Amino acid sequence: MTSTQIVPLVVLAAYMLLSVGIGVYASRKQKSGTAKEYLTGGGGVGFWINGFAIFAAFATGGTMLGNIGLSYAGGWGYITAYNAGVAVGYLLTTFFLAKTLRNMNVSTVPEFIKARFKNKGLNIIVPVVIVVTLVAYLVAQMKVGGMIGERLFGIPYTWSVILIGLVYIFYTFIGGMKAVTLTDFMQGLLMIGVIVATGAIALSTNGGGVDSYQLAQELRPQWTAGGDDTPFPFVAYVGGFLVWATVNAVLPHTVMRLFAAKTERTGRASLSLGLGLYVLTAILTCVAIVASTIIITGGGDLENADEVFLIFLENVPKWLMAVAFAGIFAAVMSSVSAMLLGLSAAFSYDFLGEVRPNMTDGAKRAATKWGVLVFGVITLLLSMNPPALLTLLYTAAMGLLASALFFPTLLGVWWKRMTSVGALVGAIAGGASYLVLLWGFSLPALSQILISLPISLIACIVGSLLSKPPTAKDLHRIAIAHEREYTDADAAEAAATYGS
């Protein structure tokens, strides 16, 4: 092993040991031992920790590598459409959903759906959709870990995936949301430091700023091309924007942060901080760093565009490269740990809790913990041979999640006439139409959601209007959540007023 490899390896080893230590610490700090505590970390997370954790959970390995690669291959305008969608999605969640979701006093997105609609079919479909989409998302992130180990240390891709998988599975398994939040906070700090440092280098070399951008534009005109010269049609831009503008409202590893916050105001403020950090990241990575890399490569096409950031890092000081590789691993682990917890919760806490309604809280907690282990292993196996272009892979999966769950969730919060039947047919129509369009038709990338999302909306409205309106009992919890947090006393009052 060369000296170039030793420093990054030492940094990475120290980082992983610290993550494992945080997992052990979080496990010992758990007090009540309930399933809800395992999934929310006790609900006492403050603004700064939660904000950086939200950023780290969302700024995935795809952000660090996939988005940069897509900017290089498809033009920075295309990835900007994605990032604009992310920004709108954060704002939509912050101002229209965060308060009510947090005040519902639930632990997961499917649990909100269950509390709002009380429909057995819906309570089975929703966790299944989440499981399927998050598995695809996890596979995309795991590819990043394999690429780094293979390129930097000469470790075979398979063993690199196994190494990173063992660490994040361990600390998520034993520490739950508390471990995930604390490690995500640490990982968020590391990622921001890496992006700011590498972005500063990109902006200060090759003439810097505007000069660097213009040179990159001359070397690779398609990077800034518009109209018919872009590698993707306009509808693909709109589709990419719409996917991320809607999926944030139902994305488990983002929404669950609201349930972990001290208060709903803290949760909303944390989302705003996470958005600010993400916007900074997007500008530095997808424009400044890509422009610098285009100059390094001469603007030629690359066999694997997902390696653009790795090429850039070969031209920075070795100490920064070492920290940067640890930062990329941090991006992977922060996302996969949060997603793995959300995935396990959807299956064990929500799906099994519906088909086995008499499960004790202890059984739910145990099932969720072991679900972390089982789904962790499954995603490791599926990550051994992933497809190219990470961002397109996981964005396609997010399109399914948004098509099925966005309007049932949004209308469930804001439309009193929304019924369980409307939510059920909306979820089925949106999800099924998206899959039919994705697999049965040759459409531009991500454009399927332009059809499936309106179908879901129409199905929600028609299904609700043709079914019996919700009763005062059905709306009791959501009505309180619009004003304040729903408590056990409110539940007791509802039982006394309306019956169990």
KACORBEL-V272557 format. One record per pair of residues at least 24 apart in sequence whose C-alpha atoms are under 10 Angstrom apart, sorted by the first residue. I is the first residue (numbers start at 1). J is the second residue. Records with the same first field share a line. If there is no record, write none. Layout:
BEGIN
I->J + J
END
This chain:
BEGIN
1->153 + 154
2->153
3->318
4->152 + 153 + 318 + 319 + 321 + 322
5->152 + 153 + 154 + 318 + 321 + 322
6->152 + 153 + 322
7->318 + 319 + 320 + 321 + 322 + 323
8->152 + 153 + 318 + 319 + 320 + 321 + 322 + 323 + 324 + 325 + 326
9->149 + 152 + 153 + 322 + 323 + 325 + 326
10->322 + 323 + 326
11->319 + 322 + 323 + 324 + 325 + 326 + 327
12->322 + 323 + 324 + 325 + 326 + 327 + 329 + 330
13->326
14->326
15->186 + 187 + 323 + 326 + 327 + 329 + 330
16->163 + 164 + 167 + 168 + 326 + 329 + 330 + 333
17->167
18->183 + 186
19->167 + 168 + 170 + 171 + 172 + 179 + 180 + 182 + 183 + 184 + 186 + 187 + 330 + 333
20->167 + 168 + 169 + 170 + 171 + 172 + 174 + 175 + 179 + 183
21->171 + 179 + 183
22->171 + 172 + 175 + 178 + 179 + 180 + 181 + 182 + 183 + 186
23->167 + 168 + 170 + 171 + 172 + 173 + 174 + 175 + 176 + 177 + 178 + 179 + 180 + 182 + 183
24->170 + 171 + 172 + 173 + 174 + 175 + 179
25->171 + 174 + 175 + 178 + 179 + 182
26->171 + 172 + 174 + 175 + 176 + 177 + 178 + 179 + 180 + 181 + 182 + 183
27->171 + 172 + 173 + 174 + 175 + 176 + 177 + 178 + 179
28->174 + 175
29->175 + 178 + 179
30->175 + 176 + 178
33->361 + 362 + 365
34->361 + 362 + 363 + 364 + 365 + 366
35->107 + 176 + 345 + 349 + 360 + 361 + 362 + 363 + 364 + 365 + 366 + 367 + 368 + 369
36->106 + 107 + 108 + 177 + 259 + 260 + 349 + 361 + 364 + 365
37->107 + 176 + 177 + 178 + 260 + 365
38->107 + 172 + 173 + 174 + 175 + 176 + 177 + 178 + 179 + 341 + 345 + 365 + 366 + 368 + 369
39->106 + 107 + 108 + 175 + 176 + 177 + 178 + 180 + 256 + 257 + 259 + 260 + 341 + 342 + 344 + 345 + 349 + 365 + 368 + 369
40->106 + 107 + 108 + 176 + 177 + 178 + 180 + 181 + 256 + 257 + 258 + 259 + 260 + 261
41->175 + 176 + 177 + 178 + 179 + 180 + 181 + 182 + 257 + 259 + 260 + 261
42->177 + 178 + 259 + 260 + 261 + 262
43->105 + 107 + 177 + 178 + 257 + 258 + 259 + 260 + 261 + 262 + 263
44->178 + 259 + 260 + 261 + 262 + 263 + 266
45->178 + 181 + 182 + 257 + 258 + 259 + 260 + 261 + 262 + 263 + 266 + 267 + 270
46->260 + 261 + 262 + 263 + 266 + 267 + 269 + 270
47->261 + 262 + 263 + 265 + 266 + 267 + 268 + 269 + 270 + 271 + 272 + 273
48->185 + 266 + 269 + 270 + 273 + 274
49->181 + 182 + 183 + 184 + 185 + 186 + 188 + 189 + 261 + 270
50->181 + 182 + 184 + 185 + 257 + 258 + 260 + 261 + 262 + 266 + 267 + 269 + 270 + 271 + 273 + 274
51->181 + 184 + 185 + 188 + 257 + 261 + 266 + 267 + 268 + 269 + 270 + 271 + 272 + 273 + 274 + 275 + 276 + 277
52->181 + 182 + 184 + 185 + 186 + 187 + 188 + 189 + 191 + 192 + 270 + 271 + 273 + 274 + 275 + 277 + 278
53->180 + 181 + 182 + 183 + 184 + 185 + 186 + 187 + 188 + 189 + 254 + 257 + 270 + 271 + 273 + 274 + 334 + 335 + 338
54->181 + 184 + 185 + 188 + 253 + 254 + 255 + 256 + 257 + 258 + 267 + 270 + 271 + 272 + 273 + 274 + 275 + 277 + 278 + 334 + 335 + 338
55->184 + 185 + 187 + 188 + 189 + 191 + 192 + 254 + 270 + 271 + 272 + 273 + 274 + 275 + 276 + 277 + 278 + 279 + 281 + 331 + 334 + 335
56->181 + 183 + 184 + 185 + 186 + 187 + 188 + 189 + 190 + 191 + 192 + 274 + 277 + 278 + 330 + 331 + 332 + 333 + 334 + 335 + 338
57->180 + 181 + 184 + 185 + 187 + 188 + 253 + 254 + 257 + 274 + 330 + 331 + 332 + 333 + 334 + 335 + 336 + 337 + 338 + 339
58->86 + 188 + 248 + 251 + 253 + 254 + 274 + 275 + 278 + 331 + 334 + 335 + 336 + 338 + 339
59->188 + 191 + 192 + 274 + 275 + 277 + 278 + 281 + 282 + 330 + 331 + 332 + 334 + 335
60->137 + 138 + 140 + 141 + 144 + 191 + 328 + 329 + 330 + 331 + 332 + 333 + 334 + 335 + 336 + 391
61->138 + 140 + 141 + 142 + 143 + 144 + 145 + 327 + 328 + 329 + 330 + 331 + 332 + 333 + 334 + 335 + 336 + 390 + 391
62->137 + 140 + 141 + 142 + 143 + 144 + 306 + 328 + 331 + 332 + 335 + 389 + 390 + 391 + 392 + 393 + 394 + 395
63->141 + 278 + 281 + 282 + 285 + 286 + 328 + 331 + 332 + 390 + 391
64->144 + 191 + 195 + 281 + 282 + 285 + 286 + 306 + 308 + 309 + 310 + 324 + 327 + 328 + 329 + 331 + 332
65->141 + 144 + 147 + 285 + 286 + 305 + 306 + 307 + 308 + 309 + 310 + 328 + 331 + 389 + 390 + 391
66->140 + 141 + 144 + 286 + 305 + 306 + 307 + 308 + 309 + 388 + 389 + 390 + 391 + 392 + 393 + 394
67->282 + 285 + 286 + 290 + 305 + 306 + 308 + 309 + 389 + 390 + 391 + 392
68->282 + 284 + 285 + 286 + 287 + 288 + 289 + 290 + 293 + 305 + 306 + 307 + 308 + 309 + 391
69->285 + 286 + 290 + 302 + 304 + 305 + 306 + 307 + 308 + 309 + 389 + 390 + 391
70->286 + 290 + 305 + 306 + 308 + 389 + 390 + 391 + 392
71->223 + 224 + 285 + 286 + 287 + 290 + 291 + 305 + 306 + 308
72->220 + 222 + 223 + 224 + 286 + 287 + 289 + 290 + 291 + 293 + 294 + 299 + 300 + 301 + 302 + 305 + 306 + 308 + 309
73->220 + 222 + 223 + 231 + 300 + 301 + 302 + 304 + 305 + 306 + 308 + 389
74->222 + 223 + 224 + 225 + 230 + 231 + 232 + 305
75->220 + 221 + 222 + 223 + 224 + 225 + 226 + 230 + 231 + 232 + 286 + 287 + 290
76->222 + 223 + 224 + 225 + 283 + 286 + 287 + 290 + 291
77->223 + 224 + 225 + 226 + 230 + 237 + 286 + 287
78->223 + 224 + 226 + 230 + 231 + 232 + 233 + 234 + 236 + 237 + 238 + 240 + 241
79->237 + 240 + 241 + 282 + 286 + 287 + 391
80->237 + 240 + 241 + 282 + 283 + 286 + 287
81->236 + 237 + 238 + 239 + 240 + 241 + 242 + 244 + 245
82->237 + 238 + 239 + 240 + 241 + 242 + 243 + 244 + 245 + 282 + 391 + 395
83->240 + 241 + 244 + 245 + 278 + 279 + 282 + 283 + 286
84->240 + 241 + 242 + 244 + 245 + 279 + 282
85->238 + 239 + 240 + 241 + 242 + 243 + 244 + 245 + 246 + 247 + 248
86->240 + 241 + 242 + 243 + 244 + 245 + 246 + 247 + 248 + 275 + 278 + 279
87->241 + 244 + 245 + 248 + 272 + 274 + 275 + 276 + 278 + 279
88->241 + 242 + 244 + 245 + 246 + 248 + 275
89->241 + 242 + 243 + 244 + 245 + 246 + 247 + 248 + 249 + 275
90->244 + 245 + 246 + 247 + 248 + 249 + 254 + 268 + 271 + 272 + 274 + 275 + 276
91->245 + 248 + 249 + 268 + 271 + 272 + 275
92->245 + 246 + 248 + 249 + 410
93->245 + 246 + 247 + 248 + 249 + 250 + 254 + 255 + 268 + 271 + 272 + 410
94->248 + 249 + 258 + 264 + 265 + 267 + 268 + 269 + 270 + 271 + 272 + 275
95->268 + 271 + 272
96->249 + 410 + 413 + 414
97->249 + 250 + 255 + 258 + 268 + 409 + 410 + 413 + 414 + 482
98->249 + 255 + 257 + 258 + 259 + 264 + 265 + 267 + 268 + 269 + 271
99->258 + 263 + 264 + 265 + 266 + 267 + 268 + 481 + 482 + 483 + 484 + 485
100->264 + 413 + 414 + 478 + 479 + 480 + 481 + 482 + 483 + 484 + 485 + 486
101->249 + 255 + 256 + 258 + 259 + 264 + 409 + 413 + 478 + 481 + 482 + 485
102->255 + 256 + 257 + 258 + 259 + 260 + 261 + 262 + 263 + 264 + 265 + 267 + 268 + 481 + 482 + 484 + 485 + 486
103->258 + 259 + 263 + 264 + 477 + 478 + 480 + 481 + 482 + 483 + 484 + 485 + 486 + 487
104->259 + 477 + 478 + 479 + 480 + 481 + 482 + 484 + 485 + 486 + 487
105->259 + 477 + 481 + 484 + 485 + 486 + 487 + 488
106->256 + 258 + 259 + 486
107->252 + 255 + 256 + 257 + 258 + 259 + 260 + 342 + 345 + 349 + 350
108->250 + 251 + 252 + 253 + 255 + 256 + 257 + 258 + 259 + 342 + 345 + 346 + 349 + 350
109->249 + 250 + 251 + 252 + 253 + 255 + 256 + 259 + 342 + 345 + 346 + 350 + 405 + 409
110->250 + 252 + 345 + 346 + 347 + 349 + 350 + 351 + 405 + 409
111->345 + 346 + 349 + 350 + 351 + 353
112->409 + 412 + 413 + 478
113->405 + 408 + 409 + 412 + 413 + 420 + 423
114->350 + 354 + 420
115->474 + 475 + 477 + 478
116->409 + 412 + 413 + 418 + 419 + 420 + 423 + 474 + 475 + 476 + 477 + 478
117->408 + 412 + 418 + 419 + 420 + 421 + 422 + 423 + 424 + 470 + 474 + 475
118->419 + 420 + 474
119->419 + 420 + 421 + 423 + 424
120->354 + 355 + 420 + 424
121->354 + 420 + 421 + 424
122->420 + 421 + 423 + 424 + 425 + 427 + 428
123->350 + 351 + 353 + 354 + 355 + 424
124->346 + 347 + 350 + 351 + 352 + 353 + 354 + 355
125->351 + 404 + 405 + 424 + 427 + 428
126->346 + 347 + 350 + 351 + 401 + 404 + 405 + 424 + 427 + 428
127->342 + 343 + 344 + 345 + 346 + 347 + 348 + 349 + 350 + 351 + 352 + 354
128->343 + 346 + 347 + 350 + 351
129->346 + 347 + 397 + 400 + 401 + 402 + 404 + 405 + 427 + 431
130->250 + 251 + 252 + 342 + 343 + 344 + 345 + 346 + 347 + 397 + 398 + 400 + 401 + 404 + 405
131->339 + 340 + 342 + 343 + 344 + 345 + 346 + 347 + 351 + 375 + 401
132->343 + 397 + 400 + 401
133->251 + 343 + 394 + 395 + 396 + 397 + 398 + 399 + 400 + 401
134->251 + 252 + 253 + 336 + 339 + 340 + 342 + 343 + 344 + 346 + 379 + 394 + 397 + 398 + 401
135->336 + 339 + 340 + 343 + 375 + 376 + 378 + 379 + 382 + 383 + 394 + 397
136->379 + 382 + 383 + 386 + 393 + 394 + 395 + 396 + 397 + 398
137->335 + 336 + 339 + 340 + 379 + 390 + 391 + 393 + 394 + 395 + 396 + 397 + 398
138->332 + 335 + 336 + 337 + 339 + 340 + 343 + 375 + 376 + 379 + 380 + 382 + 383 + 394
139->336 + 378 + 379 + 380 + 381 + 382 + 383 + 384 + 385 + 386 + 387 + 390 + 393 + 394
140->332 + 336 + 379 + 382 + 383 + 386 + 387 + 388 + 389 + 390 + 391 + 392 + 393 + 394 + 395
141->329 + 331 + 332 + 333 + 335 + 336 + 383 + 386 + 390 + 391 + 393 + 394
142->329 + 332 + 333 + 335 + 336 + 379 + 380 + 382 + 383 + 384 + 386 + 390
143->332 + 380 + 382 + 383 + 384 + 385 + 386 + 387 + 388 + 390
144->306 + 307 + 328 + 329 + 331 + 332 + 383 + 390
145->325 + 328 + 329 + 330 + 331 + 332 + 333 + 383
146->329 + 383 + 384
147->306 + 307 + 310
148->307 + 310 + 325 + 326 + 328 + 329
149->325 + 329
151->307 + 310
152->310 + 314 + 321 + 322 + 325
157->383 + 384 + 385
158->380 + 381 + 383 + 384 + 385
159->384
161->379 + 380 + 381 + 383 + 384
162->377 + 380 + 381 + 383 + 384
164->329 + 330 + 332 + 333 + 380
165->332 + 333 + 336 + 337 + 376 + 377 + 379 + 380
166->373 + 376 + 377 + 380
167->333 + 337
168->332 + 333 + 334 + 335 + 336 + 337 + 338 + 340 + 372 + 376
169->333 + 336 + 337 + 340 + 341 + 372 + 373 + 374 + 375 + 376 + 377
170->337 + 372 + 373 + 376
171->337
172->336 + 337 + 338 + 340 + 341 + 369 + 372 + 373 + 376
173->337 + 340 + 341 + 368 + 369 + 370 + 371 + 372 + 373 + 376
174->369 + 370 + 372 + 373
175->369
176->337 + 338 + 341 + 365 + 368 + 369 + 372
177->256 + 257 + 260 + 337 + 338 + 341 + 342
178->260
179->337 + 338
180->333 + 334 + 335 + 336 + 337 + 338 + 339 + 340 + 341
181->257 + 260 + 334 + 337 + 338
182->334
183->330 + 333 + 334 + 337
184->330 + 331 + 333 + 334 + 335 + 337 + 338
185->334
186->330 + 334
187->326 + 327 + 328 + 329 + 330 + 331 + 332 + 333 + 334 + 335
188->274 + 277 + 327 + 330 + 331 + 334
189->327 + 330
190->323 + 324 + 326 + 327 + 328 + 330 + 331
191->281 + 323 + 324 + 325 + 326 + 327 + 328 + 329 + 330 + 331
192->277 + 278 + 280 + 281 + 327
193->323 + 324 + 327
194->281 + 320 + 321 + 323 + 324 + 325 + 326 + 327 + 328
195->280 + 281 + 282 + 284 + 285 + 289 + 324 + 327 + 328
196->280 + 281 + 284 + 285
197->284 + 316 + 320 + 324
198->284 + 285 + 288 + 289 + 309 + 312 + 313 + 316 + 317 + 320 + 321 + 324
199->280 + 281 + 283 + 284 + 285 + 286 + 287 + 288 + 289 + 290 + 292
200->284 + 288 + 289
201->288 + 289 + 292 + 315 + 316 + 317
202->284 + 285 + 287 + 288 + 289 + 290 + 291 + 292 + 293 + 312 + 316
203->284 + 287 + 288 + 289 + 291 + 292
204->288 + 292
205->292
206->291 + 292 + 295 + 296
207->292
208->288 + 291 + 292
209->288 + 291 + 292
210->288
212->288 + 291 + 292 + 294 + 295
213->287 + 288 + 289 + 290 + 291 + 292 + 294 + 295
214->291
215->291 + 292 + 294 + 295 + 298 + 299
216->288 + 290 + 291 + 292 + 293 + 294 + 295 + 296 + 297 + 298 + 299
217->291 + 294 + 295 + 299
218->294 + 295 + 298 + 299
219->291 + 294 + 295 + 297 + 298 + 299 + 300
220->291 + 294 + 295 + 297 + 298 + 299 + 300 + 301
221->299
222->299
223->287 + 290 + 291 + 294 + 299
232->444 + 445
233->444 + 445 + 447
234->444 + 447
235->443 + 444 + 445 + 446 + 447 + 448 + 450
236->443 + 444 + 445 + 446 + 447 + 448 + 449 + 450
237->444 + 445 + 446 + 447
238->446 + 447 + 449 + 450
239->395 + 396 + 399 + 444 + 445 + 446 + 447 + 448 + 449 + 450 + 451
240->392 + 395 + 396 + 399 + 445 + 446 + 447 + 448 + 449 + 450
241->446 + 447
242->399 + 402 + 446 + 447 + 449 + 450 + 453
243->395 + 396 + 397 + 398 + 399 + 400 + 401 + 402 + 403 + 446 + 447 + 448 + 449 + 450 + 453
244->395 + 398 + 399 + 402
245->402 + 406
246->398 + 399 + 401 + 402 + 403 + 405 + 406 + 407 + 410 + 453
247->395 + 398 + 399 + 400 + 401 + 402 + 403 + 404 + 405 + 406
248->398 + 401 + 402 + 406
249->402 + 405 + 406 + 407 + 409 + 410
250->398 + 401 + 402 + 404 + 405 + 406 + 407 + 408 + 409 + 410
251->339 + 342 + 398 + 401 + 402 + 405 + 406
252->338 + 339 + 340 + 341 + 342 + 343 + 345 + 346
253->335 + 336 + 337 + 338 + 339 + 340 + 341 + 342 + 343
254->335 + 338 + 339 + 342
255->342
256->338 + 341 + 342
257->338
263->485
264->484 + 485
285->309
289->313
304->388 + 389
305->388 + 389 + 390
306->388 + 389 + 390 + 391
336->376 + 379
337->372 + 376
339->372
340->371 + 372 + 373 + 375 + 376 + 379
341->368 + 369 + 371 + 372 + 373 + 375 + 376
342->368 + 372
343->368 + 371 + 372 + 375 + 376
344->368 + 369 + 370 + 371 + 372 + 373 + 374 + 375 + 376
345->369 + 371 + 372
346->371
347->371 + 372 + 375
348->372
392->445 + 446
393->446
395->445 + 446
396->434 + 435 + 438 + 445 + 446 + 447 + 448 + 449
397->435 + 446
398->446 + 449
399->430 + 431 + 434 + 435 + 438 + 446 + 447 + 448 + 449 + 450 + 452 + 453
400->430 + 431 + 432 + 433 + 434 + 435 + 438 + 448 + 449 + 452 + 453
401->427 + 430 + 431 + 434
402->427 + 430 + 431 + 434 + 449 + 452 + 453 + 456
403->427 + 428 + 429 + 430 + 431 + 432 + 433 + 434 + 435 + 448 + 449 + 450 + 451 + 452 + 453 + 454 + 455 + 456 + 457
404->428 + 429 + 430 + 431 + 432 + 433 + 434 + 452 + 453 + 455 + 456 + 457
405->430 + 431 + 453 + 456
406->430 + 453 + 456 + 457
407->453 + 454 + 456 + 457 + 458 + 459 + 460 + 461
408->456 + 457 + 459 + 460 + 461
411->457 + 460 + 461
412->460 + 475 + 478
413->475 + 478 + 479 + 481 + 482
414->478 + 479 + 482
415->461
416->469 + 470 + 471 + 472 + 474 + 475 + 478 + 479
417->461 + 464 + 465 + 467 + 468 + 469 + 470 + 471 + 475
418->460 + 461 + 462 + 463 + 464 + 465 + 467 + 468 + 469 + 470 + 475
419->460 + 461 + 463 + 464 + 465 + 466 + 467 + 468 + 469 + 470 + 471 + 474 + 475
420->460 + 463 + 464 + 467 + 468 + 469 + 470 + 474
421->459 + 460 + 461 + 462 + 463 + 464 + 465 + 466 + 467 + 468 + 469
422->456 + 457 + 458 + 459 + 460 + 461 + 462 + 463 + 464 + 465 + 466 + 467
423->456 + 457 + 459 + 460 + 461 + 463 + 464
424->456 + 459 + 460 + 463 + 464
425->456 + 457 + 458 + 459 + 460 + 461 + 462 + 463 + 464
426->453 + 454 + 455 + 456 + 457 + 458 + 459 + 460 + 461 + 462 + 463 + 464
427->453 + 455 + 456 + 457 + 459 + 460
428->455 + 456 + 459 + 460
429->453 + 454 + 455 + 456 + 457 + 458 + 459 + 460
430->454 + 455 + 456 + 457 + 458 + 459 + 460
431->455 + 456
432->456
472->498
473->497 + 498 + 499
474->498
END
